Each structure stands twice: as C-alpha cells, then as structure tokens.
Amino acid sequence: MKPTDSLEIGRGFVLKNRSLLAAMTNKQSNEDGTLSNEEINWLVRRAKGGFGITTTAAANVTETGRGWEGEMGVWGDHQLPGLTNLANQLNETKTISLVQLFHGGMRAPVSINEVQPISASENTEPGMDGVHTREMSEDEIHSMIESFTQSALRCQKAGFHGVELHGAHTYLICQFLGSKTNRRTDDWGGDLHSRSKFLREIIRSIRKNTDPNFLIAVRISPIIEKAGIYLDDSLELARILCGMEIDMLHISCWDVFQPVEGDELGPSLTKRFREVMRNNIPLISTGAVWTSRDAKWLMDEGADIVGVARVGIAHPDWPKHLIDENYEPQRPPFSVEHLENVELSPVFIEYMKRWKNFVEK
Ligand SMILES: Cc1cc2nc3c(=O)[nH]c(=O)nc-3n(C[C@H](O)[C@H](O)[C@H](O)COP(=O)(O)O)c2cc1C
C-alpha cells in the first residue's frame, strides 16, 4: 500500500489518495461564526493541492460553546450561505469534504460566551479565569445531542460529504470520555461504556437523521492523563465505535513516531489501534508527518489514511508530491512571505506565530 493509492471508504465514496488535511483552527471566521473569504480560500487551496479528504476547522454547534475568537460556526442558518460556498468549491476539486463539529465545554470562556461554561462535571481549565463549569442536566445533554444533529444536518444541506466529531483534545465530547473530567453518577458517567454514551448518542442521532450516504468520522485522543483518558480505555472505545455506523476513526497522536510511555519497546499507537479495529473501518492517524517516507511508514503501521496539519499549511500541494518517494518538504520556520504565497491571510499568519518556531522571527 502506498500513500498515493485510492481507497474505498464506504457509502459509495472512493478517496483519490490516502491524504487528509486535519482540522485546523485558523481564527479567520467572522464574529457571528460565518466563514470569511480568507478561510474559504485557505481550505480550497489545500483541496486543489490534492488532499483526499479536507477537514474544516473545529466548528461550533452552539453559539455559547465557543473556545476562541474567529471560530467557525455551524449553529445557525445564517451560516449556510458561506458553508454552501465552501462545500461547492471543495467538492469541485474531488476532495471529500468534512466539517469538524465541536463544543468547547469547560474550554468555552465566559469572556467570549457570557455564560458559565458547561461540562460533564464541575471542572476548571487553566486560562478560564477560575470559573467552574456547571454540570450539564439530563435535558441539557439531550439538547446538546440535538445541536450536534442539527449542525450535521446543516452541513449536509450545505453540500458537505460528512462530519468529523471532535472527541479529542479535551473539548466537550472528550470531557465526557475522560474519567477525571466526567465524574457523573448517572447513566452518562461511570465506566467507559457510560462515559462514551454522549458520543454514542450523537453518532446514533446524526446517523438516524442524515442521508444514508452522509459520512461520520470520529476523532479521539488516545491518551490525555489530565482528563483521565488512558490508552486501554481508548482502545476499548475504538472497539465500541467500530461496532457502530461510523465511517472512519481518527486518532490524534501529535507525534505518531513517539513510543508509548511505559511500553517504549511495544508497538506504535497506530499499530495498537489497527489491531483492535475491524478492518472495514478506515483508521486515520495524525501527528508529525512531513515526508513521503513518514507517510509510508505510518501506512505500514496500519493507518489507512495519513492525516497532516502543519505541513499542509506550508505546502498546500503536499499530496501531489507523494508520488516522489524521497519527497522532503522544507520544514519550519517559514518566512511571512512564504506563508502569504500559500494563501495565508495576515490573521492566520499572526495566529501561527503562537505555534513554536513555525514563523520566522
Ligand atoms: C494551527 C492549528 C490549528 C489546529 N486546530 C485544530 C482543530 O481545530 N481541531 C483539531 O482536532 N485539531 C486541531 N489541530 C491539531 C491538528 O489537527 C493536528 O492533529 C496536529 O497539528 C498534529 O499534526 P501535524 O504534526 O501534522 O501538525 C490544530 C493544529 C494546528 C497546527
């Protein structure tokens, strides 16, 4: 198998290659969550660069769950024209287009949302001005599942091929999954099966309400100790999710080459997930891939689809270069001029200065 091979992913879709542009927040959306032309241009440029799948930035399913300024939203019909414009342009490139759905939960500050943050349990997060989250009531959980569903329906109406549920990086879905962030004693907390109920109900509801060919991918973090996300649970979660009607499972590894702490000589994270997953569910793995050799190595470890983020910012035609097995793209830091030439707006370049060593000083 090679990164340039096509892949059938079910629901009648065939990926033209194994590359996926992972979700990247870029702060370019308007105040009301509508897409700006800059955000549309940045994504369409990557899709034209040949990505098999193009994922949008994390997009919020409610107005009051926002994690940061300039965040993309899918909570209202006022966002439909921009979403439709983006979906149309992406789909013309023959990429598979996904919107990443999320809610900030305990990471949705009062300063932005003007309401006390909500989560699975009462939690605090550094940088949240010491404000405790409120534990969500049963009714609020059901209404949140409905918000995810309505947002997915809006994405479908706009013309996207599907959604990726953001269950990683300690946002709301992940807060339900973590044993430290979810200390509920009702049906929505307790063992992994109960902690995953929120995610499972979102999947079930979206599947029930969307068209049969609407794709559902799920992104999870294999390990986040501070939230109580541990590898054994995450592998069990992968098994559970593979028994549901999802189309892809995405593990966010940050560094796919890093050995697993405590079992440094054991298999890679990617290999461990592949071993527990059913073969018909494609595995996407992402983190620190830059070269053709990296991509090939990750596929040899069992990834069906290779996710990239940072290399796709600097090198929008990355997938096209994979034909060259020795391709080694330039690494950071990048000059502002380089980034301007690859369709990054001043707002996005400013944001990338916060990512260590990405932009030249
Ligand atoms: C600028 C930037 C924004 C990101 N925003 C998101 C996001 O909105 N949702 C998400 O799941 N991951 C986000 N990530 C994480 C990436 O999807 C990816 O997992 C991570 O950067 C590791 O991949 P890489 O080494 O190829 O960059 C972001 C990463 C970057 C660099």
The ligand as an ORCA input file, in Angstrom:
! r2SCAN-3c Opt
* xyz 0 1
  C      -2.934     25.877     13.561
  C      -3.500     24.590     14.078
  C      -4.832     24.520     14.430
  C      -5.395     23.321     14.882
  N      -6.741     23.248     15.116
  C      -7.320     22.053     15.357
  C      -8.731     21.914     15.374
  O      -9.482     22.866     15.147
  N      -9.238     20.684     15.638
  C      -8.439     19.592     15.867
  O      -8.965     18.496     16.087
  N      -7.107     19.695     15.825
  C      -6.520     20.884     15.558
  N      -5.164     20.963     15.429
  C      -4.339     19.741     15.543
  C      -4.064     19.162     14.154
  O      -5.249     18.708     13.543
  C      -3.030     18.009     14.195
  O      -3.580     16.925     14.890
  C      -1.713     18.398     14.863
  O      -1.279     19.661     14.409
  C      -0.610     17.377     14.597
  O      -0.429     17.207     13.212
  P       0.828     17.861     12.430
  O       2.062     17.413     13.135
  O       0.716     17.331     11.039
  O       0.690     19.362     12.515
  C      -4.581     22.167     15.020
  C      -3.230     22.253     14.678
  C      -2.682     23.434     14.192
  C      -1.237     23.465     13.773
*
